[in-house]
Amino acid sequence: MSVFTRSRKATVVGAIALAGATALVLAGCSGGGTSGESSAPATESRDLALKIGTILPQTGSLSFLGPPEEAGVGLAAEDINAVAEETGLSLDDIVWGDSGDTDNKAYATTIQKLISEGVTAAIGAASSAVTKLFLDDAVASGIITFSPANTSVDFIDWDDNGLYWRTAPADTLQGEVLGNLVAEDGHKNVAILYQNDSYGTGLSGVFKDVFTGSGGTIVEEQSYNTGDTSFDAQISALLASNPDAILLVTFDEIFTIGPALLQAGYPAEDLYLVDGNLKNFGTDAKWPAGLSMEGAKGTTPAGPAPDTEFQGRLNEWWTAQGNSELTDFSYANESYDAVVLLALASLAANSTDSADVAAKLQEVSGGSGDGEKCTTYKECADIILGGGVADYDGFSGPITFADNGDPTEATIGIFQYGADNNNTRIDI
């Protein structure tokens, strides 16, 4: 495969807070790029068989994100194939794989399988720490790594030859929303428990900067490592600091840490969660019966508003594969959009070569060129096949990639737990 080189130097962007801390949209324009002229004329036919793979968490500490992410990939492929005869592009071949986590290391086998299968792109991983462990291998092999959920700031300047992309915004955005939310809720003295990896340190670091900048104080910080199962010392230190709020930057460790804090008498309404642990506990058998998270809040990247029709279609696809109904839709939007963008870039390039597809991803997202807005794969494909430039706005938002492969327009949703131990979005 040929190599497409692109600098990952971050583009300077602006940010606007919407309705106080209830949402934050990061907006900006990318430098460089191509003109509004399509490289593939309308008369040029397509006969493309795009092949992708997944490296998403079927096991490990983020396994709750696997089902919605895989459902997003599968539904997107179904929508793309439904119009394959009209567009000339099919996506029949998906190589499904497990990313696991940094403890069980399932990613090590999966990425080698995807490379050997000759996929154009790997969708994943969900965990930033996992992606960091295989990204260089993927780049060296010339395949695209497209994450729907990586949020670590470490990827902003990664040396990736233009082959790393993500539909989830960097933690600079979520950390800012979270810091403002906790401050606006009236808290002054906050304790933090975070996992000691690029995700945990990055997100908690941005939160600290924003919260202390608003006049708040961090009274205690504790960390743990992936694979740890006992958190007694950290929890004791948190409670001893007498915080008026506790921020938990964890993955599935929430099933041990959350109940321990509640059983110690800490009020749920003073707990704050993040995308890595924002689960519907009322539908999860791992959550101890009788322990209520009512009043706790959390943040996660989300689309402008939940689309119940889209979520219904995700569930239809997922259950048709023999699975139980989805109880969580985290990063399903971003996963769907990642696959659609790859297909549109392949159409625009009239190629399934990874470098060719990568060279068109910014354009089809609206990050370069003078594209025409479109909101479905078919609508965007028609624009491309007609000789125009498509600007896809998806279920995760406008996206609008910067030169470094990061979305420059994204929304962070705010959720709160009710008496049923499930969370509901409150910023819309």
C-alpha positions in Angstrom: 0.0 0.0 0.0 1.2 3.5 -0.7 1.8 5.9 2.1 0.0 9.2 2.5 1.8 11.6 4.7 0.0 14.3 6.7 1.2 16.4 9.7 -0.7 15.7 12.9 0.1 19.2 14.2 -3.0 20.3 16.0 -5.3 23.0 14.4 -6.2 25.9 16.7 -9.9 25.9 17.3 -12.4 27.9 19.3 -15.1 26.7 21.7 -18.5 27.9 22.7 -20.4 26.9 25.8 -24.1 26.3 25.2 -26.6 26.8 28.0 -24.0 27.2 30.7 -22.3 23.9 31.3 -25.0 21.7 29.8 -23.1 21.2 26.5 -20.0 22.4 24.8 -19.5 22.5 21.0 -15.9 22.7 19.7 -15.9 24.4 16.4 -13.1 25.5 14.0 -11.8 25.2 10.5 -8.9 23.2 9.3 -6.0 24.5 7.3 -4.9 23.3 3.9 -6.9 20.5 2.2 -8.2 20.1 -1.3 -10.4 22.4 -3.4 -14.1 21.9 -4.0 -13.4 20.0 -7.2 -14.0 16.3 -7.0 -11.1 14.1 -8.1 -13.5 11.5 -9.6 -15.6 12.7 -12.5 -19.3 11.9 -12.7 -18.7 9.6 -15.6 -16.2 7.4 -13.8 -17.8 4.1 -12.7 -17.2 2.5 -9.3 -16.6 -1.2 -8.7 -15.3 -1.2 -5.1 -15.3 -3.9 -2.5 -14.2 -2.2 0.8 -12.9 -4.5 3.5 -12.7 -3.3 7.1 -12.0 -4.9 10.5 -13.0 -4.1 14.1 -10.8 -4.1 17.1 -13.4 -3.3 19.7 -13.9 -4.4 23.3 -15.7 -7.8 23.4 -13.8 -8.5 26.7 -12.0 -6.5 29.3 -12.7 -3.4 31.4 -14.6 -1.6 28.5 -16.6 -4.6 27.3 -19.9 -2.7 27.9 -18.9 -0.4 25.0 -18.5 -3.3 22.6 -22.1 -4.0 21.8 -23.2 -0.5 20.8 -20.0 0.1 18.9 -20.3 -3.2 16.9 -23.9 -2.5 16.3 -23.0 0.9 14.8 -20.4 -0.7 12.5 -22.9 -3.5 11.4 -25.8 -1.1 10.8 -23.6 1.2 8.7 -22.4 -1.7 6.6 -26.0 -2.8 6.1 -27.0 0.7 4.9 -24.0 0.9 2.6 -24.7 -2.5 1.1 -28.4 -1.7 0.6 -27.5 0.7 -2.1 -24.4 -1.0 -3.4 -25.8 -1.6 -6.9 -26.4 2.1 -7.3 -23.1 3.4 -5.8 -20.7 0.7 -7.0 -19.3 0.2 -3.5 -20.0 -2.8 -1.2 -18.9 -3.5 2.3 -19.6 -7.2 2.6 -16.4 -8.2 4.3 -16.0 -7.2 8.0 -13.3 -9.0 10.0 -14.7 -8.8 13.6 -12.1 -8.7 16.4 -11.7 -8.1 20.1 -9.5 -5.4 21.5 -9.7 -6.5 25.1 -7.8 -4.2 27.4 -4.2 -3.5 28.5 -4.5 -6.4 31.0 -5.8 -9.3 28.8 -4.0 -8.0 25.6 -6.5 -9.4 23.1 -5.6 -6.5 20.8 -2.2 -8.0 20.1 -3.7 -11.0 18.3 -6.5 -9.0 16.6 -4.3 -6.3 15.0 -2.0 -8.9 13.5 -5.1 -10.7 12.1 -6.5 -7.5 10.6 -3.1 -6.7 9.0 -2.8 -10.2 7.5 -6.3 -10.0 6.2 -5.4 -6.8 4.3 -8.2 -4.6 5.6 -8.3 -1.0 4.5 -9.2 0.2 8.0 -9.5 -1.1 11.5 -12.4 0.4 13.6 -11.2 0.8 17.1 -10.0 0.6 19.7 -12.3 2.1 22.3 -9.6 2.5 24.9 -7.0 5.1 24.2 -4.4 3.1 26.1 -5.0 0.0 24.0 -4.8 2.0 20.7 -1.5 3.4 21.8 -0.1 -0.2 22.0 -1.0 -1.2 18.4 -1.2 2.0 16.5 2.4 2.1 15.3 2.1 -1.5 14.0 -1.0 -0.5 12.0 0.7 2.6 10.6 3.8 0.6 9.6 1.5 -1.9 7.8 -0.2 1.0 6.0 -3.8 0.5 7.3 -6.1 3.1 8.7 -6.9 3.1 12.4 -10.3 4.8 12.9 -11.4 5.0 16.5 -15.0 5.8 17.5 -14.1 6.4 21.2 -10.4 7.4 21.7 -10.3 10.6 23.6 -6.7 10.9 24.8 -4.9 14.1 24.0 -1.8 12.0 23.2 -3.1 11.3 19.7 -3.3 15.0 18.7 0.3 15.0 17.5 0.9 11.2 16.9 3.3 10.4 14.0 0.8 8.3 12.0 1.4 9.1 8.3 -2.2 10.4 8.1 -3.6 7.0 9.0 -5.2 7.7 12.4 -8.7 9.2 12.6 -11.3 9.4 15.3 -15.0 10.5 15.5 -14.7 11.1 19.3 -13.4 14.5 20.5 -10.2 14.7 22.6 -10.6 14.9 26.3 -9.8 18.6 26.3 -13.5 19.0 25.5 -15.0 16.6 28.0 -12.7 17.8 30.7 -13.8 21.4 30.2 -17.5 20.5 30.3 -17.0 18.4 33.3 -15.0 21.0 35.2 -17.6 23.6 34.5 -20.5 21.3 35.4 -19.0 20.4 38.8 -18.3 24.1 39.6 -21.7 25.3 38.5 -23.3 22.6 40.7 -21.7 24.6 43.6 -18.9 22.2 44.6 -15.7 23.7 46.0 -13.6 20.8 47.3 -13.3 17.8 44.9 -11.4 14.5 45.2 -10.4 12.5 42.1 -9.9 8.8 41.6 -8.5 8.0 38.1 -6.9 5.1 36.3 -3.2 5.6 35.6 -3.1 5.6 31.8 -3.2 8.2 29.0 -7.0 8.4 29.2 -7.3 8.8 33.0 -4.4 11.2 33.5 -5.4 13.2 30.5 -9.1 13.7 31.3 -8.5 14.2 35.1 -5.7 16.7 34.2 -8.0 18.9 32.0 -10.7 18.7 34.7 -8.3 19.9 37.3 -7.2 22.8 35.3 -10.7 24.0 34.5 -12.1 23.3 38.0 -9.3 25.0 39.9 -9.4 27.9 37.3 -13.0 28.5 38.4 -11.9 28.8 42.1 -12.3 25.2 43.2 -9.8 23.1 45.1 -8.6 19.5 44.5 -8.4 18.1 48.0 -7.2 14.6 47.1 -6.0 12.6 44.1 -5.7 8.8 44.0 -4.9 6.5 41.1 -4.9 2.8 40.3 -3.6 0.6 37.5 -5.5 -1.5 35.0 -6.0 -5.0 36.4 -6.2 -3.8 40.1 -9.1 -5.3 42.0 -8.8 -3.7 45.4 -9.3 0.0 45.9 -9.7 0.2 49.7 -6.7 2.4 50.2 -7.7 4.9 47.5 -11.3 5.0 48.7 -10.2 5.6 52.3 -8.0 8.5 51.2 -10.8 10.0 49.2 -13.2 9.9 52.1 -10.7 11.2 54.6 -10.2 14.4 52.5 -13.9 15.2 53.2 -14.7 16.2 49.6 -18.0 17.8 48.7 -17.8 15.9 45.3 -15.8 12.9 44.0 -14.9 12.5 40.3 -14.4 8.9 39.2 -12.4 8.4 36.0 -12.6 4.7 35.6 -13.7 1.9 33.3 -15.5 -1.2 34.7 -13.8 -0.8 38.0 -16.9 1.4 38.8 -18.7 -1.8 39.8 -16.3 -2.1 42.8 -15.6 1.5 43.5 -19.1 2.9 43.2 -20.8 0.4 45.6 -17.9 0.8 48.1 -18.4 4.6 48.2 -22.2 4.3 48.6 -21.9 1.6 51.3 -19.5 4.0 53.1 -22.3 6.5 53.2 -21.1 8.9 50.5 -24.1 10.6 48.8 -24.6 9.5 45.2 -25.7 13.0 44.2 -22.1 14.2 44.8 -20.5 11.6 42.5 -19.5 12.4 38.9 -18.7 9.9 36.2 -17.3 10.0 32.7 -17.7 8.2 29.4 -15.6 5.2 30.5 -18.0 4.3 33.3 -21.3 6.0 32.5 -23.5 2.8 32.4 -27.1 2.0 33.0 -26.6 0.1 36.3 -30.3 -0.7 36.7 -30.0 -3.2 33.8 -26.6 -4.6 34.7 -26.5 -7.8 36.9 -23.1 -6.8 38.1 -24.5 -3.9 40.1 -25.4 -4.8 43.7 -29.2 -4.7 44.3 -30.4 -1.9 46.6 -27.6 0.5 46.0 -28.9 3.7 44.4 -26.9 6.1 42.1 -29.9 8.5 42.0 -28.6 12.0 41.5 -25.1 11.1 40.3 -24.1 12.8 37.0 -21.8 12.0 34.2 -20.5 13.2 30.8 -19.8 11.5 27.5 -19.4 12.5 23.9 -22.8 12.4 22.3 -24.7 13.6 19.3 -26.8 16.8 19.3 -29.8 14.8 20.6 -30.6 11.1 21.0 -32.3 9.7 17.8 -34.7 7.1 19.1 -35.4 5.9 15.5 -31.7 5.3 15.0 -31.4 3.5 18.3 -34.3 1.3 17.3 -32.5 0.4 14.1 -29.3 -0.4 16.0 -31.3 -2.7 18.2 -32.9 -4.4 15.3 -29.6 -5.1 13.7 -28.0 -6.2 16.9 -30.7 -8.6 18.0 -30.9 -10.0 14.5 -27.4 -11.4 15.1 -28.7 -13.4 18.0 -27.8 -10.9 20.8 -29.9 -9.5 23.6 -31.2 -5.9 23.3 -28.8 -3.1 23.7 -29.0 -1.3 27.1 -26.4 1.3 26.3 -25.7 3.3 23.1 -22.4 4.9 24.0 -20.3 5.5 20.9 -22.7 3.8 18.6 -23.2 7.0 16.7 -19.5 7.6 16.4 -19.0 4.0 15.2 -21.7 4.3 12.5 -20.3 7.6 11.3 -16.7 6.2 11.1 -17.8 3.4 8.7 -19.9 5.8 6.6 -17.0 8.2 6.3 -14.7 5.5 5.2 -17.1 4.4 2.5 -17.6 7.9 1.3 -13.9 8.5 1.2 -13.4 5.3 -0.8 -16.1 6.5 -3.3 -14.5 9.9 -3.5 -11.1 8.4 -4.2 -12.5 5.6 -6.4 -10.1 3.3 -4.5 -9.9 1.0 -1.5 -6.2 1.6 -0.9 -5.8 2.9 2.7 -3.7 5.9 1.7 -6.1 6.9 -1.0 -9.1 6.6 1.4 -7.3 8.5 4.1 -6.5 11.3 1.7 -10.2 11.9 1.2 -11.5 11.5 4.8 -11.1 15.2 5.7 -12.9 16.2 2.5 -16.0 14.1 3.0 -16.3 15.3 6.6 -16.4 18.9 5.5 -13.0 19.7 6.8 -11.6 20.7 3.4 -13.1 21.7 0.1 -16.4 23.4 -0.5 -18.7 20.4 0.1 -22.5 20.1 -0.1 -24.1 19.1 3.2 -25.7 15.7 3.4 -26.9 13.5 6.3 -27.1 10.0 4.9 -24.7 7.7 3.1 -26.9 7.5 0.0 -27.4 11.3 -0.2 -23.7 11.9 0.1 -22.8 9.1 -2.3 -25.1 10.6 -4.9 -23.3 13.9 -4.6 -19.9 12.2 -5.1 -21.1 10.2 -8.0 -22.6 13.3 -9.6 -19.1 14.9 -9.6 -19.5 17.0 -6.5 -17.9 17.1 -3.0 -19.9 15.7 -0.1 -19.9 17.1 3.4 -21.3 14.4 5.7 -23.0 15.4 9.0 -23.8 12.2 10.9 -25.4 11.0 14.1 -22.4 12.1 16.1 -22.5 15.6 14.7 -20.9 17.6 11.9 -17.5 16.0 12.6 -15.5 18.3 10.3 -12.0 16.8 10.5 -9.0 19.0 11.1 -5.7 18.2 9.4 -4.7 15.9 12.3 -7.7 13.6 11.9 -9.6 15.0 15.0 -13.2 16.2 14.8 -13.4 19.9 15.3 -17.2 19.9 16.0 -18.5 17.7 18.7 -21.0 17.8 21.6 -20.6 16.5 25.1 -23.8 15.2 26.7 -24.6 15.5 30.4 -26.5 12.6 32.0 -28.1 12.1 35.5 -29.1 8.9 37.3 -32.7 8.4 38.4 -34.3 6.2 40.9 -34.1 3.2 38.5 -30.3 3.4 38.5 -30.3 4.3 34.8 -29.1 7.6 33.4 -31.0 10.1 31.3 -29.6 13.0 29.2 -30.4 16.3 30.9 -28.7 18.9 28.6 -31.3 18.9 25.9 
